[in-house]
């Protein structure tokens, strides 16, 4: 995967899928992962395939069901996404507001 393709890997839907998989309290299959992130099944399937190629996700097939989980690399990425979202949603302090140009 070249640099430009990897830049396009993470958008809103993809980030939602990764963050959903970071919830280790559930067993994730393509169908419930897609539903949880409000993404189509086919989009989820294609994204998981791309992520498997770069080592972010892994899967196990059990009959017709495909169990999906994050690799260690994927968990680090999920933590990074969570940190970024946390920073974005953080309210600026008074000092930060005063430092903004007027």
C-alpha positions as CSV (number, residue, x, y, z in Angstrom):
1,X,0.0,0.0,0.0
2,X,1.5,3.3,-1.0
3,X,1.5,6.5,1.1
4,X,-1.5,8.0,-0.6
5,X,-3.6,4.9,-0.1
6,X,-2.7,4.7,3.6
7,X,-3.8,8.3,4.0
8,X,-7.2,7.4,2.7
9,X,-7.5,4.4,5.0
10,X,-8.9,6.4,7.9
11,X,-12.0,8.4,7.4
12,X,-15.1,8.7,9.7
13,X,-16.5,5.3,8.9
14,X,-13.2,3.6,9.1
15,X,-12.4,5.3,12.4
16,X,-15.7,4.1,13.8
17,X,-15.0,0.5,12.8
18,X,-11.6,0.6,14.5
19,X,-13.0,2.2,17.6
20,X,-15.8,-0.4,17.8
21,X,-13.2,-3.2,17.5
22,X,-11.3,-1.6,20.4
23,X,-14.2,-2.6,22.6
24,X,-12.8,-5.9,23.8
25,X,-16.0,-6.8,25.7
26,X,-17.7,-8.1,22.6
27,X,-16.9,-10.7,19.9
28,X,-16.9,-8.9,16.6
29,X,-18.2,-10.4,13.4
30,X,-18.5,-8.5,10.1
31,X,-22.3,-8.2,10.5
32,X,-22.4,-6.8,14.1
33,X,-19.3,-4.7,13.5
34,X,-21.0,-3.0,10.5
35,X,-24.2,-2.5,12.4
36,X,-22.4,-1.1,15.4
37,X,-20.5,1.5,13.3
38,X,-23.6,2.2,11.1
39,X,-21.6,1.1,8.0
40,X,-22.7,-1.2,5.3
41,X,-21.6,-4.9,5.4
42,X,-19.7,-4.7,2.1
43,X,-17.8,-1.5,3.1
44,X,-16.9,-3.2,6.4
45,X,-15.7,-6.3,4.6
46,X,-13.5,-4.4,2.2
47,X,-12.1,-2.2,4.9
48,X,-11.2,-5.3,7.1
49,X,-9.5,-6.9,4.1
50,X,-7.4,-3.7,3.6
51,X,-6.6,-3.6,7.3
52,X,-5.5,-7.3,7.3
53,X,-3.1,-6.6,4.5
54,X,-1.3,-3.9,6.6
55,X,-1.5,-5.8,9.8
56,X,-4.1,-3.7,11.7
57,X,-6.8,-6.4,11.9
58,X,-6.9,-10.1,11.8
59,X,-9.8,-12.5,11.3
60,X,-10.8,-16.1,11.8
61,X,-13.4,-17.8,9.7
62,X,-15.8,-20.2,11.4
63,X,-18.1,-21.6,8.8
64,X,-20.0,-18.7,7.3
65,X,-19.0,-16.3,10.1
66,X,-15.8,-14.2,10.1
67,X,-14.6,-13.1,13.6
68,X,-12.6,-9.9,13.4
69,X,-10.2,-8.4,15.9
70,X,-7.5,-5.8,16.2
71,X,-3.8,-6.8,16.2
72,X,-1.4,-5.1,18.6
73,X,-0.7,-2.5,15.8
74,X,-4.4,-2.0,15.4
75,X,-4.9,-1.4,19.2
76,X,-2.2,1.2,19.1
77,X,-3.9,2.9,16.2
78,X,-7.3,2.8,18.0
79,X,-5.6,4.4,21.1
80,X,-4.2,7.1,18.8
81,X,-7.6,7.8,17.3
82,X,-9.2,8.0,20.7
83,X,-6.5,10.4,21.9
84,X,-7.0,12.6,18.8
85,X,-10.7,12.7,19.3
86,X,-10.3,13.5,23.0
87,X,-8.0,16.4,22.2
88,X,-10.4,17.7,19.5
89,X,-13.3,17.6,22.0
90,X,-11.3,19.2,24.8
91,X,-12.6,22.6,25.8
92,X,-9.9,25.3,25.6
93,X,-8.7,26.7,28.9
94,X,-8.9,30.4,29.7
95,X,-5.1,30.8,29.0
96,X,-5.6,29.1,25.6
97,X,-8.5,31.4,24.7
98,X,-6.5,34.5,25.7
99,X,-3.6,33.3,23.4
100,X,-5.8,33.2,20.4
101,X,-5.2,36.1,17.9
102,X,-8.1,38.6,17.7
